[in-house]
Amino acid sequence: MYAVGLLLLFLLELAVLAIGGWWGWALDAGTPVRLAAAVAVPLLLAALWGVLGSPKARVPLPAAGKHAFQAAWFAVGGGLLALLGWPLAGVALVVGWALTVALVRRAGRPA
């Protein structure tokens, strides 16, 4: 069950990166700006995750700080979906993350 939970968390993390690219491409701007945003937003999100949110983060946060960062990460993903016109999908993303974290923690290991 733990491995399934980790897989789900990983897929949700990738979804936030994809949503960031989608949001960047959907901006009301010229093609060069949209392309730059579609590349830059996921790269920025990935950099933040690597520095603060991943299990091998460069800046180790206390458990509460890491959980707060991860909650904010998925809230941003949900917010970007809402800005794209998919508010229920944004809520589903955040709720899916919260349920998956609960599943992993119930298995007796931190997420």
SEPANU-73518 format. One record per residue (C-alpha): residue in three letters; z, x, y. Coordinates in steps of 0.1 Angstrom, whole numbers, plus 5000, padded with zeros to 4 digits. Each point is the difference from the previous one (the first is absolute). Layout:
<site><r>ala</r><c3>Z</c3><c1>X</c1><c2>Y</c2></site>
...
***
This chain:
<site><r>met</r><c3>5000</c3><c1>5000</c1><c2>5000</c2></site>
<site><r>tyr</r><c3>5008</c3><c1>5029</c1><c2>5023</c2></site>
<site><r>ala</r><c3>4965</c3><c1>5015</c1><c2>4996</c2></site>
<site><r>val</r><c3>4984</c3><c1>4967</c1><c2>5007</c2></site>
<site><r>gly</r><c3>5020</c3><c1>4996</c1><c2>5032</c2></site>
<site><r>leu</r><c3>4990</c3><c1>5035</c1><c2>5011</c2></site>
<site><r>leu</r><c3>4964</c3><c1>4992</c1><c2>4994</c2></site>
<site><r>leu</r><c3>5002</c3><c1>4968</c1><c2>5020</c2></site>
<site><r>leu</r><c3>5017</c3><c1>5019</c1><c2>5029</c2></site>
<site><r>phe</r><c3>4972</c3><c1>5026</c1><c2>4999</c2></site>
<site><r>leu</r><c3>4973</c3><c1>4973</c1><c2>5001</c2></site>
<site><r>leu</r><c3>5018</c3><c1>4983</c1><c2>5029</c2></site>
<site><r>glu</r><c3>5001</c3><c1>5033</c1><c2>5018</c2></site>
<site><r>leu</r><c3>4963</c3><c1>5004</c1><c2>4995</c2></site>
<site><r>ala</r><c3>4995</c3><c1>4965</c1><c2>5012</c2></site>
<site><r>val</r><c3>5017</c3><c1>5008</c1><c2>5033</c2></site>
<site><r>leu</r><c3>4976</c3><c1>5029</c1><c2>5005</c2></site>
<site><r>ala</r><c3>4970</c3><c1>4978</c1><c2>4993</c2></site>
<site><r>ile</r><c3>5013</c3><c1>4974</c1><c2>5024</c2></site>
<site><r>gly</r><c3>5004</c3><c1>5026</c1><c2>5027</c2></site>
<site><r>gly</r><c3>4963</c3><c1>5010</c1><c2>4995</c2></site>
<site><r>trp</r><c3>4989</c3><c1>4964</c1><c2>5000</c2></site>
<site><r>trp</r><c3>5019</c3><c1>4993</c1><c2>5032</c2></site>
<site><r>gly</r><c3>4985</c3><c1>5031</c1><c2>5017</c2></site>
<site><r>trp</r><c3>4965</c3><c1>4989</c1><c2>4990</c2></site>
<site><r>ala</r><c3>5007</c3><c1>4964</c1><c2>5013</c2></site>
<site><r>leu</r><c3>5008</c3><c1>5012</c1><c2>5035</c2></site>
<site><r>asp</r><c3>4980</c3><c1>4984</c1><c2>5028</c2></site>
<site><r>ala</r><c3>4983</c3><c1>5033</c1><c2>5011</c2></site>
<site><r>gly</r><c3>4969</c3><c1>5020</c1><c2>4995</c2></site>
<site><r>thr</r><c3>4991</c3><c1>5014</c1><c2>4966</c2></site>
<site><r>pro</r><c3>5012</c3><c1>5035</c1><c2>5007</c2></site>
<site><r>val</r><c3>5034</c3><c1>4988</c1><c2>5011</c2></site>
<site><r>arg</r><c3>5003</c3><c1>4976</c1><c2>4970</c2></site>
<site><r>leu</r><c3>4990</c3><c1>5028</c1><c2>4976</c2></site>
<site><r>ala</r><c3>5025</c3><c1>5024</c1><c2>5016</c2></site>
<site><r>ala</r><c3>5027</c3><c1>4974</c1><c2>4997</c2></site>
<site><r>ala</r><c3>4991</c3><c1>4991</c1><c2>4964</c2></site>
<site><r>val</r><c3>5005</c3><c1>5037</c1><c2>4991</c2></site>
<site><r>ala</r><c3>5028</c3><c1>5009</c1><c2>5023</c2></site>
<site><r>val</r><c3>5024</c3><c1>4971</c1><c2>4993</c2></site>
<site><r>pro</r><c3>5002</c3><c1>5006</c1><c2>4962</c2></site>
<site><r>leu</r><c3>5003</c3><c1>5037</c1><c2>5006</c2></site>
<site><r>leu</r><c3>5029</c3><c1>4995</c1><c2>5024</c2></site>
<site><r>leu</r><c3>5017</c3><c1>4976</c1><c2>4976</c2></site>
<site><r>ala</r><c3>4995</c3><c1>5024</c1><c2>4971</c2></site>
<site><r>ala</r><c3>5014</c3><c1>5029</c1><c2>5020</c2></site>
<site><r>leu</r><c3>5031</c3><c1>4979</c1><c2>5010</c2></site>
<site><r>trp</r><c3>5005</c3><c1>4990</c1><c2>4963</c2></site>
<site><r>gly</r><c3>4997</c3><c1>5036</c1><c2>4989</c2></site>
<site><r>val</r><c3>5025</c3><c1>5012</c1><c2>5026</c2></site>
<site><r>leu</r><c3>5026</c3><c1>4972</c1><c2>4998</c2></site>
<site><r>gly</r><c3>4993</c3><c1>4975</c1><c2>4972</c2></site>
<site><r>ser</r><c3>4989</c3><c1>5016</c1><c2>4968</c2></site>
<site><r>pro</r><c3>5023</c3><c1>5012</c1><c2>4972</c2></site>
<site><r>lys</r><c3>4990</c3><c1>5036</c1><c2>5009</c2></site>
<site><r>ala</r><c3>5003</c3><c1>4994</c1><c2>5038</c2></site>
<site><r>arg</r><c3>5001</c3><c1>5031</c1><c2>5022</c2></site>
<site><r>val</r><c3>5028</c3><c1>4985</c1><c2>5021</c2></site>
<site><r>pro</r><c3>5026</c3><c1>4987</c1><c2>4975</c2></site>
<site><r>leu</r><c3>5016</c3><c1>4969</c1><c2>5014</c2></site>
<site><r>pro</r><c3>5033</c3><c1>4985</c1><c2>4988</c2></site>
<site><r>ala</r><c3>4994</c3><c1>4970</c1><c2>4976</c2></site>
<site><r>ala</r><c3>5006</c3><c1>4974</c1><c2>5028</c2></site>
<site><r>gly</r><c3>4976</c3><c1>5018</c1><c2>5023</c2></site>
<site><r>lys</r><c3>4973</c3><c1>5003</c1><c2>4973</c2></site>
<site><r>his</r><c3>5003</c3><c1>4964</c1><c2>4992</c2></site>
<site><r>ala</r><c3>4998</c3><c1>4990</c1><c2>5037</c2></site>
<site><r>phe</r><c3>4969</c3><c1>5022</c1><c2>5004</c2></site>
<site><r>gln</r><c3>4983</c3><c1>4984</c1><c2>4969</c2></site>
<site><r>ala</r><c3>5009</c3><c1>4965</c1><c2>5012</c2></site>
<site><r>ala</r><c3>4984</c3><c1>5008</c1><c2>5034</c2></site>
<site><r>trp</r><c3>4970</c3><c1>5015</c1><c2>4983</c2></site>
<site><r>phe</r><c3>4993</c3><c1>4968</c1><c2>4981</c2></site>
<site><r>ala</r><c3>5009</c3><c1>4978</c1><c2>5030</c2></site>
<site><r>val</r><c3>4972</c3><c1>5019</c1><c2>5019</c2></site>
<site><r>gly</r><c3>4976</c3><c1>4993</c1><c2>4971</c2></site>
<site><r>gly</r><c3>5010</c3><c1>4963</c1><c2>5002</c2></site>
<site><r>gly</r><c3>4996</c3><c1>5000</c1><c2>5037</c2></site>
<site><r>leu</r><c3>4966</c3><c1>5015</c1><c2>4998</c2></site>
<site><r>leu</r><c3>4990</c3><c1>4973</c1><c2>4976</c2></site>
<site><r>ala</r><c3>5013</c3><c1>4974</c1><c2>5023</c2></site>
<site><r>leu</r><c3>4979</c3><c1>5016</c1><c2>5029</c2></site>
<site><r>leu</r><c3>4970</c3><c1>4998</c1><c2>4977</c2></site>
<site><r>gly</r><c3>5005</c3><c1>4963</c1><c2>4997</c2></site>
<site><r>trp</r><c3>5018</c3><c1>5000</c1><c2>4966</c2></site>
<site><r>pro</r><c3>5037</c3><c1>4993</c1><c2>5008</c2></site>
<site><r>leu</r><c3>5008</c3><c1>4986</c1><c2>4966</c2></site>
<site><r>ala</r><c3>4986</c3><c1>5030</c1><c2>4983</c2></site>
<site><r>gly</r><c3>5022</c3><c1>5022</c1><c2>5023</c2></site>
<site><r>val</r><c3>5031</c3><c1>4980</c1><c2>4990</c2></site>
<site><r>ala</r><c3>4989</c3><c1>5003</c1><c2>4964</c2></site>
<site><r>leu</r><c3>4997</c3><c1>5038</c1><c2>5003</c2></site>
<site><r>val</r><c3>5035</c3><c1>5004</c1><c2>5015</c2></site>
<site><r>val</r><c3>5015</c3><c1>4976</c1><c2>4974</c2></site>
<site><r>gly</r><c3>4982</c3><c1>5017</c1><c2>4972</c2></site>
<site><r>trp</r><c3>5013</c3><c1>5034</c1><c2>5011</c2></site>
<site><r>ala</r><c3>5036</c3><c1>4986</c1><c2>5003</c2></site>
<site><r>leu</r><c3>4998</c3><c1>4984</c1><c2>4965</c2></site>
<site><r>thr</r><c3>4986</c3><c1>5032</c1><c2>4985</c2></site>
<site><r>val</r><c3>5027</c3><c1>5021</c1><c2>5015</c2></site>
<site><r>ala</r><c3>5026</c3><c1>4976</c1><c2>4986</c2></site>
<site><r>leu</r><c3>4984</c3><c1>5002</c1><c2>4966</c2></site>
<site><r>val</r><c3>5000</c3><c1>5038</c1><c2>5001</c2></site>
<site><r>arg</r><c3>5036</c3><c1>5001</c1><c2>5011</c2></site>
<site><r>arg</r><c3>5010</c3><c1>4975</c1><c2>4974</c2></site>
<site><r>ala</r><c3>4987</c3><c1>5025</c1><c2>4974</c2></site>
<site><r>gly</r><c3>5028</c3><c1>5023</c1><c2>5013</c2></site>
<site><r>arg</r><c3>4980</c3><c1>5025</c1><c2>5020</c2></site>
<site><r>pro</r><c3>4993</c3><c1>5002</c1><c2>5037</c2></site>
<site><r>ala</r><c3>4965</c3><c1>4992</c1><c2>5013</c2></site>
***
